[in-house]
Amino acid sequence: MLVQSILSALVAAPLLASALPHQSNRRNEGLSVELSQASETKVKATVSNTGAETLHLFTSGTILDNAPVQQLDVTQNGVNVEYLGLIIDYAVEDLDEDSFVTLAPGESAEALVNIPALYAINGGDYSVSLNCEISFAGVETTQLEGVYEFQTNTLDFSIDESVAAAVPKAVSIDVNPLEKRTRLVSCSGSQLTALTNAVTATNRLSTAAANAASSGSSTKFNEYFRTTSTTTRSNVAARFRSFAAEASSTTSGSSTYSCVDFLGVCTSNTIAYAQPATGRMASCPIFWQLRAVSTGCNQQSQASTVLHEFTHILAGTVDYAYGYAASTALTAARAYANADNYALYADAIANGC
């Protein structure tokens, strides 16, 4: 993997949770999401509180996020359509109220998604749906406590090729031919050193996590991946080995990591982001304020962030949930696909959590 700099072309203790708390933090009633067609290219999502309690929902990275994130599952003839947008790593410590929406019983919030802006739409018949989660906090707090699961309806629609082509992409997917070999971006000496150290630490974390997933404690593996299946343990170990291999070099590999926000999408609570369609990753200003490596349980660090981004590029993970409470409340299938579960597990192994 390539770490780039203008200076050098090629550089580079959670409480143990039993099954019961996990189950109580995963809710499948009280929230509904309905999809409807707003125009030939736009889909409206209506998120409704169908329960008796007020909901305090974390919107970052969800259907309610205004950022160019993966908000829907889009298919054509049963095959997933390539996603062209970003997967953004959000800070989950010291969240502010701007990252939440509050819905009283019976209230709803709406969002519009312009499909061709985020997906490779070439015209024809498509289906959209979403089987996902939204993390929540208590009404009087911004500390994430768990997730609401939901399954939308499936919406079938047609898009004319010329209409789809006229919709601007939400973020650029153009990569200069030279950037496939090296990408020169503004990066200070201290940032270059920090990012290089984070990549090295990612190699170390991933190697230890691969060994633990393969032959370590089944109880610890179950805490983060919600299963002790031999197959899942083997697959997770293989993924960690691929992360370790990618982090073994700062001058070669299949991904690139920029010191700067090359797409201009960083906000006050974004740490980093990945663009799977181009294999590129970037750090946001918050990244440089993080500790280099975690020294305790449930700590966000530069190394865990790099590992988190690697999972998006190399394993195709998504962000169903962020942080320990929400991530370990996922089902086994979603924990396997969720980026933070890998970063949290690797840190837990390294720090004896």
Backbone hydrogen bonds, N-H to C=O, Kabsch-Sander energy under -0.5 kcal/mol:
donor,donor_aa,acceptor,acceptor_aa,energy
2,L,255,S,-2.7
3,V,1,M,-0.5
3,V,11,V,-1.6
3,V,250,T,-1.5
4,Q,2,L,-0.5
4,Q,257,Y,-1.6
5,S,8,S,-1.3
6,I,185,V,-1.4
11,V,3,V,-2.7
22,H,18,S,-1.2
23,Q,19,A,-2.3
24,S,20,L,-2.4
25,N,21,P,-1.4
26,R,23,Q,-1.2
27,R,25,N,-0.6
27,R,147,V,-2.8
32,S,48,S,-2.1
34,E,46,T,-2.2
36,S,44,K,-2.1
38,A,36,S,-0.5
38,A,42,K,-2.2
39,S,42,K,-1.6
43,V,113,V,-2.4
44,K,36,S,-3.2
45,A,111,A,-3.0
46,T,34,E,-2.6
47,V,45,A,-0.6
47,V,109,A,-3.2
48,S,32,S,-3.0
48,S,46,T,-0.6
49,N,107,E,-2.6
50,T,30,G,-1.2
50,T,48,S,-0.9
51,G,30,G,-1.1
55,L,103,L,-3.0
57,L,55,L,-0.5
57,L,101,V,-2.6
58,F,135,S,-2.8
59,T,57,L,-0.7
59,T,99,S,-2.2
60,S,99,S,-0.7
62,T,59,T,-2.1
65,D,62,T,-2.0
69,V,67,A,-2.4
70,Q,86,L,-0.7
71,Q,69,V,-1.0
73,D,129,S,-3.2
74,V,72,L,-0.6
75,T,127,S,-2.7
76,Q,79,V,-2.5
79,V,76,Q,-1.6
81,V,74,V,-2.9
84,L,118,L,-3.1
85,G,118,L,-0.8
86,L,68,P,-2.7
87,I,274,A,-2.5
89,D,272,A,-3.0
90,Y,88,I,-0.7
91,A,269,N,-2.7
99,S,96,D,-1.8
100,F,97,E,-1.9
101,V,57,L,-2.0
103,L,55,L,-2.4
103,L,101,V,-0.5
104,A,102,T,-0.5
106,G,49,N,-2.3
107,E,104,A,-2.6
109,A,47,V,-2.4
111,A,45,A,-1.9
113,V,43,V,-2.5
115,I,41,T,-2.2
115,I,113,V,-1.0
117,A,114,N,-1.4
118,L,114,N,-0.6
118,L,115,I,-1.7
119,Y,115,I,-1.7
120,A,82,E,-2.3
121,I,119,Y,-1.9
122,N,120,A,-0.6
124,G,159,I,-2.6
126,Y,157,F,-3.2
127,S,75,T,-2.4
128,V,155,L,-2.4
129,S,73,D,-1.8
132,C,130,L,-0.6
132,C,150,F,-1.8
134,I,148,Y,-1.9
136,F,146,G,-2.2
137,A,56,H,-2.3
138,G,143,Q,-0.6
141,T,138,G,-1.7
144,L,142,T,-0.6
145,E,136,F,-3.2
146,G,136,F,-1.2
147,V,25,N,-2.6
148,Y,134,I,-2.5
149,E,27,R,-3.4
149,E,147,V,-0.5
150,F,132,C,-2.4
152,T,130,L,-2.7
155,L,128,V,-3.0
155,L,153,N,-0.5
156,D,154,T,-0.5
157,F,126,Y,-2.5
159,I,124,G,-2.4
164,A,160,D,-2.5
165,A,161,E,-2.3
166,A,162,S,-1.0
167,V,164,A,-1.3
170,A,117,A,-2.9
179,E,176,N,-1.5
180,K,176,N,-0.8
180,K,177,P,-0.8
181,R,178,L,-1.3
182,T,178,L,-2.8
185,V,183,R,-0.6
192,L,188,S,-2.7
193,T,189,G,-2.2
194,A,190,S,-2.4
195,L,191,Q,-2.8
196,T,192,L,-2.4
197,N,193,T,-2.4
198,A,194,A,-2.1
199,V,195,L,-2.2
200,T,196,T,-2.2
201,A,197,N,-2.5
202,T,198,A,-2.1
203,N,199,V,-1.8
204,R,200,T,-1.7
205,L,201,A,-3.1
206,S,202,T,-2.6
207,T,203,N,-2.0
208,A,204,R,-2.0
209,A,205,L,-2.3
210,A,206,S,-2.4
211,N,207,T,-1.8
212,A,208,A,-2.2
213,A,209,A,-2.8
214,S,210,A,-1.9
215,S,211,N,-2.5
216,G,212,A,-2.5
221,F,217,S,-1.8
222,N,218,S,-2.4
223,E,219,T,-1.6
224,Y,220,K,-1.1
224,Y,221,F,-0.6
225,F,221,F,-2.6
226,R,222,N,-1.9
233,R,229,S,-2.5
234,S,230,T,-2.2
235,N,231,T,-2.5
236,V,232,T,-2.9
237,A,233,R,-2.2
238,A,234,S,-2.1
239,R,235,N,-2.1
240,F,236,V,-2.4
241,R,237,A,-2.1
242,S,238,A,-1.7
243,F,239,R,-2.0
244,A,240,F,-2.5
245,A,241,R,-2.2
246,E,242,S,-2.1
247,A,243,F,-2.0
248,S,245,A,-1.1
249,S,246,E,-0.7
252,S,1,M,-0.7
256,T,279,G,-2.3
257,Y,2,L,-2.9
258,S,281,M,-3.0
262,F,260,V,-1.7
264,G,261,D,-1.0
270,T,267,T,-1.2
271,I,89,D,-3.2
272,A,89,D,-1.1
273,Y,282,A,-2.2
274,A,87,I,-2.3
275,Q,280,R,-3.0
278,T,275,Q,-1.7
279,G,275,Q,-1.5
280,R,275,Q,-1.3
281,M,256,T,-1.9
282,A,273,Y,-2.2
283,S,258,S,-1.5
284,C,271,I,-3.0
286,I,270,T,-0.6
287,F,271,I,-0.5
287,F,284,C,-1.5
288,W,284,C,-0.7
288,W,285,P,-0.8
289,Q,286,I,-1.7
290,L,286,I,-0.7
290,L,287,F,-1.2
291,R,300,Q,-0.6
299,Q,296,G,-0.6
302,Q,291,R,-2.6
303,A,292,A,-1.9
305,T,301,S,-1.7
306,V,302,Q,-2.2
307,L,303,A,-2.3
308,H,304,S,-2.3
309,E,305,T,-2.4
310,F,306,V,-2.4
311,T,307,L,-1.9
312,H,308,H,-1.0
313,I,309,E,-1.7
314,L,310,F,-3.2
315,A,310,F,-0.5
315,A,311,T,-1.5
316,G,312,H,-0.7
317,T,311,T,-1.8
318,V,337,A,-2.8
320,Y,318,V,-0.6
326,A,322,Y,-0.5
327,S,323,G,-2.2
328,T,324,Y,-2.6
329,A,326,A,-0.7
330,L,327,S,-1.1
335,A,331,T,-2.7
336,Y,332,A,-2.0
337,A,333,A,-0.8
338,N,334,R,-0.8
338,N,335,A,-0.7
339,A,318,V,-2.6
341,N,338,N,-0.7
342,Y,338,N,-0.7
342,Y,339,A,-1.0
343,A,339,A,-1.5
344,L,340,D,-3.1
345,Y,341,N,-1.9
346,A,342,Y,-2.5
347,D,343,A,-2.1
348,A,344,L,-2.3
349,I,345,Y,-2.4
350,A,346,A,-2.2
351,N,347,D,-2.1
352,G,348,A,-0.7
352,G,349,I,-0.6
353,C,348,A,-2.1
